[in-house]
Amino acid sequence: MKILAIDTSGLVCTVAVVEDDRLLAEFSIQHKITHSELLLPMLEQIRDRISLDMNSIDAIAVSAGPGSFTGLRIGAATVKGLCLATNKPLVAVPTLDALAYNMYGNENIICPMMDARRSQVYTGIYTFVPEKENENQKELKYSMKAIMPQSALSVEEIAGKLNEIGKTVVLLGDGVPVYRDKLDELLKVNYVIVPALSNRQRAAALAVLGGIYLREGKAQDSDSFSPEYLRASQAEREAKEKKKNSVVIRDMQAEDVTDAAILEKENLGSEAWTEKQLLEMNTRDDSVYVVAEKNGRIVGLCGLQIVSGEGEIFNVSVSPDCRRSGIAFDMLKTLIEKGTKKGCESYTLEVREGNTSARKLYEKLGFVNEGVRPGLYDNPKEDAVIYWKRKGTE
């Protein structure tokens, strides 16, 4: 059985060809060159040096992840293309399984670690179990046992699991030097750090394990293969976080009124409108209400009543923990746009004279101070500044 193996999951770009119990070729580089620049030339070199006929390959093994998102995609795309061109089966081998297989025959606890950034590692816990067909057999053969399948964990979490097992552990992978000081502090068990000859991904180990998986019927067609990332990419995490923290400005619904009234009370105290008042205003034909929603929570509210082409804005409230984030500006801008579509040409509102931040916001939206109502507000007593935004005001 002849297996071509490709691993681009980590810092090392590595390719190998194994036939039965012989390593025909292995090419590995870890240097300041991208996998996309290295991989195809490495394949060509191996093909030329050993006169490899691709039709003689029984299967192509690939590191299935986790690992570098870019690296895994390069490896996956290359292997898929080769499988399609040669009509050979694809054998997907979990990255940490292949890395642990470097330690074949070691009966200690084996813990490969790849740096996953953000104080996490891609890791797993393995050991090799000796097997004999009968008591008279002298040759030991080993099968790899996954005590804990590959996962994305914090260094503290994996150290805790290793301490629970309580046995000497063999550490390898590019995550070990990154977190070595922390591991030395956290581990309560003896540990061995694998030297350079086998402490990183090796396509030879991947090829041998791929051959085992192939015999076990674990091959698959290339179309169905996709890498196993275990964790979202940075771009996906950022998009998710952005979506999580995004604020939606929308029309107020009946089911929002209770939360809106609570927000009003939180901001305005005794001057706040009641739930009944908000519900009545929200159902009027001459009024428009919008709310700001964040993570399913109502964090903003404002309303508009239109009379003879003039609109009065009231109930401008934003949750204290969401202020100075542009929510009030976006709500008012949306409210004015909706009012204009309903035929409103001018807008007015009142604000406490001492509410400097609110006054700056209204002026930014084009409102102009046109007078004062003395002593309008209570608790504390304060004048109200009257603002207008007339038709044509930018």
BELPE-V941505 format. One record per residue. N is the residue number from 0. RES is the residue in one letter. NEAR is the number of other ideal C-beta (glycine too) atoms within 12 Angstrom. D_FIRST is the distance of its C-alpha to the first C-alpha in Angstrom with 1 decimal. Layout:
{{N,RES,NEAR,D_FIRST} {N,RES,NEAR,D_FIRST}}
This chain:
{{0,M,25,0.0} {1,K,31,3.8} {2,I,44,6.6} {3,L,48,10.2} {4,A,53,12.8} {5,I,53,16.5} {6,D,58,19.3} {7,T,44,22.9} {8,S,50,24.4} {9,G,41,26.8} {10,L,30,28.5} {11,V,43,25.5} {12,C,40,23.5} {13,T,43,20.0} {14,V,47,16.9} {15,A,42,13.7} {16,V,42,10.4} {17,V,37,8.1} {18,E,25,5.5} {19,D,15,5.3} {20,D,13,9.1} {21,R,18,10.2} {22,L,25,11.7} {23,L,27,12.1} {24,A,30,14.6} {25,E,32,16.6} {26,F,34,19.7} {27,S,33,22.1} {28,I,25,25.7} {29,Q,23,28.4} {30,H,12,31.6} {31,K,10,34.2} {32,I,15,32.1} {33,T,19,30.9} {34,H,39,27.2} {35,S,19,28.2} {36,E,15,29.3} {37,L,30,26.4} {38,L,36,23.2} {39,L,24,23.2} {40,P,20,24.4} {41,M,35,21.7} {42,L,34,19.0} {43,E,17,20.9} {44,Q,20,21.3} {45,I,31,17.6} {46,R,24,17.0} {47,D,14,20.0} {48,R,16,19.5} {49,I,26,16.1} {50,S,12,16.7} {51,L,27,13.8} {52,D,14,13.6} {53,M,25,13.0} {54,N,14,12.3} {55,S,19,9.1} {56,I,38,7.8} {57,D,30,6.2} {58,A,42,8.6} {59,I,48,11.3} {60,A,50,12.5} {61,V,54,16.3} {62,S,54,19.0} {63,A,38,20.9} {64,G,39,24.2} {65,P,41,26.8} {66,G,49,27.8} {67,S,35,29.6} {68,F,29,30.5} {69,T,25,30.4} {70,G,36,27.2} {71,L,37,25.3} {72,R,26,26.7} {73,I,30,25.6} {74,G,49,22.0} {75,A,37,22.1} {76,A,25,23.8} {77,T,35,21.4} {78,V,46,18.2} {79,K,28,20.1} {80,G,24,21.1} {81,L,32,17.7} {82,C,32,16.4} {83,L,19,19.6} {84,A,15,19.5} {85,T,23,15.9} {86,N,16,16.0} {87,K,30,12.8} {88,P,34,12.8} {89,L,41,14.1} {90,V,42,13.4} {91,A,40,16.7} {92,V,48,17.0} {93,P,41,20.6} {94,T,53,21.8} {95,L,49,23.5} {96,D,43,20.7} {97,A,52,18.4} {98,L,49,21.5} {99,A,48,22.3} {100,Y,43,18.8} {101,N,38,20.1} {102,M,34,22.3} {103,Y,29,19.7} {104,G,21,21.9} {105,N,29,25.2} {106,E,21,27.4} {107,N,26,29.9} {108,I,36,30.2} {109,I,43,27.9} {110,C,49,29.3} {111,P,50,27.7} {112,M,50,30.3} {113,M,48,30.2} {114,D,28,33.6} {115,A,39,34.4} {116,R,23,38.0} {117,R,17,41.2} {118,S,19,40.9} {119,Q,25,37.7} {120,V,46,34.1} {121,Y,44,30.8} {122,T,46,29.9} {123,G,38,28.5} {124,I,36,28.9} {125,Y,41,26.1} {126,T,30,25.8} {127,F,25,23.4} {128,V,19,24.3} {129,P,19,23.7} {130,E,16,22.6} {131,K,14,23.4} {132,E,11,23.0} {133,N,8,26.4} {134,E,6,29.2} {135,N,7,28.6} {136,Q,11,25.1} {137,K,10,25.4} {138,E,12,21.9} {139,L,15,21.8} {140,K,16,18.9} {141,Y,23,19.6} {142,S,20,19.2} {143,M,36,20.5} {144,K,22,23.7} {145,A,24,25.3} {146,I,27,29.0} {147,M,27,29.9} {148,P,23,27.5} {149,Q,38,27.6} {150,S,29,31.0} {151,A,31,33.6} {152,L,32,36.3} {153,S,24,39.3} {154,V,34,39.1} {155,E,19,41.9} {156,E,24,39.9} {157,I,42,36.7} {158,A,32,39.0} {159,G,20,40.9} {160,K,28,37.8} {161,L,37,36.7} {162,N,23,40.3} {163,E,18,40.3} {164,I,25,37.3} {165,G,14,39.3} {166,K,24,36.6} {167,T,21,35.5} {168,V,39,33.2} {169,V,35,30.6} {170,L,43,31.0} {171,L,41,28.8} {172,G,45,28.5} {173,D,33,30.9} {174,G,40,33.3} {175,V,34,34.2} {176,P,23,36.3} {177,V,23,37.9} {178,Y,34,39.2} {179,R,22,39.4} {180,D,12,43.2} {181,K,22,43.1} {182,L,32,40.4} {183,D,18,42.4} {184,E,13,45.4} {185,L,23,43.8} {186,L,33,41.5} {187,K,19,43.4} {188,V,24,40.5} {189,N,18,39.1} {190,Y,28,36.3} {191,V,22,34.0} {192,I,25,33.0} {193,V,28,29.6} {194,P,14,30.2} {195,A,16,28.9} {196,L,12,25.8} {197,S,28,23.9} {198,N,32,26.4} {199,R,38,25.0} {200,Q,51,21.9} {201,R,43,18.9} {202,A,48,15.9} {203,A,38,13.9} {204,A,40,14.9} {205,L,50,14.2} {206,A,45,10.6} {207,V,35,10.2} {208,L,42,12.3} {209,G,45,10.7} {210,G,37,7.4} {211,I,29,10.2} {212,Y,33,12.1} {213,L,30,9.6} {214,R,18,9.5} {215,E,13,13.3} {216,G,11,13.8} {217,K,22,15.0} {218,A,28,13.8} {219,Q,26,16.9} {220,D,18,18.4} {221,S,27,19.4} {222,D,14,23.1} {223,S,14,23.4} {224,F,32,22.0} {225,S,20,24.7} {226,P,33,24.7} {227,E,27,26.4} {228,Y,29,29.3} {229,L,28,31.1} {230,R,27,34.3} {231,A,17,36.1} {232,S,22,36.2} {233,Q,17,39.5} {234,A,13,40.6} {235,E,14,40.0} {236,R,18,41.8} {237,E,13,44.7} {238,A,14,45.0} {239,K,15,45.0} {240,E,14,47.6} {241,K,12,49.6} {242,K,14,49.6} {243,K,13,50.4} {244,N,17,53.4} {245,S,21,54.5} {246,V,30,58.0} {247,V,23,58.8} {248,I,31,62.4} {249,R,22,63.4} {250,D,25,66.4} {251,M,38,67.7} {252,Q,19,67.1} {253,A,17,69.3} {254,E,16,66.6} {255,D,31,66.7} {256,V,29,70.4} {257,T,21,70.3} {258,D,28,67.9} {259,A,45,69.9} {260,A,29,73.1} {261,I,23,71.5} {262,L,36,70.5} {263,E,36,74.1} {264,K,23,75.6} {265,E,23,73.3} {266,N,30,74.5} {267,L,25,78.1} {268,G,14,79.3} {269,S,13,82.6} {270,E,23,82.6} {271,A,22,79.3} {272,W,30,79.4} {273,T,20,78.8} {274,E,22,76.0} {275,K,14,78.7} {276,Q,23,79.9} {277,L,35,76.4} {278,L,23,75.7} {279,E,18,79.0} {280,M,30,78.4} {281,N,32,74.9} {282,T,18,76.1} {283,R,18,78.9} {284,D,11,78.6} {285,D,22,80.0} {286,S,31,77.6} {287,V,37,74.0} {288,Y,42,71.9} {289,V,38,68.5} {290,V,43,66.3} {291,A,40,63.5} {292,E,29,60.5} {293,K,26,57.9} {294,N,17,55.1} {295,G,14,57.2} {296,R,22,60.4} {297,I,37,63.6} {298,V,36,64.3} {299,G,43,66.9} {300,L,47,69.7} {301,C,50,72.4} {302,G,42,74.7} {303,L,40,77.1} {304,Q,28,80.1} {305,I,29,81.5} {306,V,20,85.2} {307,S,12,86.8} {308,G,18,84.0} {309,E,23,84.0} {310,G,36,81.3} {311,E,30,81.7} {312,I,42,78.6} {313,F,30,78.5} {314,N,40,76.2} {315,V,43,74.0} {316,S,40,72.0} {317,V,36,68.7} {318,S,30,67.2} {319,P,14,68.0} {320,D,16,64.3} {321,C,28,63.6} {322,R,22,66.5} {323,R,15,66.3} {324,S,20,63.1} {325,G,22,64.6} {326,I,36,64.7} {327,A,39,68.5} {328,F,30,68.4} {329,D,30,65.7} {330,M,42,67.6} {331,L,42,70.9} {332,K,26,69.5} {333,T,32,67.9} {334,L,42,71.1} {335,I,34,73.2} {336,E,20,70.9} {337,K,28,71.2} {338,G,35,75.0} {339,T,23,75.4} {340,K,15,73.8} {341,K,23,76.4} {342,G,17,79.2} {343,C,29,79.8} {344,E,22,81.3} {345,S,29,82.2} {346,Y,42,81.0} {347,T,34,82.7} {348,L,40,81.9} {349,E,31,83.5} {350,V,32,82.2} {351,R,30,83.6} {352,E,24,85.3} {353,G,15,83.4} {354,N,25,79.9} {355,T,13,79.1} {356,S,18,75.4} {357,A,31,76.0} {358,R,25,78.7} {359,K,18,76.5} {360,L,29,73.9} {361,Y,35,76.5} {362,E,23,77.8} {363,K,20,74.3} {364,L,31,74.2} {365,G,21,77.5} {366,F,32,79.9} {367,V,23,83.4} {368,N,21,85.8} {369,E,20,88.9} {370,G,16,90.8} {371,V,18,91.0} {372,R,19,92.0} {373,P,13,93.7} {374,G,14,92.7} {375,L,20,90.4} {376,Y,23,87.9} {377,D,14,88.6} {378,N,13,86.9} {379,P,15,87.5} {380,K,13,90.2} {381,E,20,89.0} {382,D,21,89.8} {383,A,28,87.4} {384,V,30,86.6} {385,I,26,86.5} {386,Y,36,83.9} {387,W,26,83.7} {388,K,34,81.2} {389,R,19,83.2} {390,K,18,82.0} {391,G,10,80.6} {392,T,21,79.9} {393,E,11,76.6}}
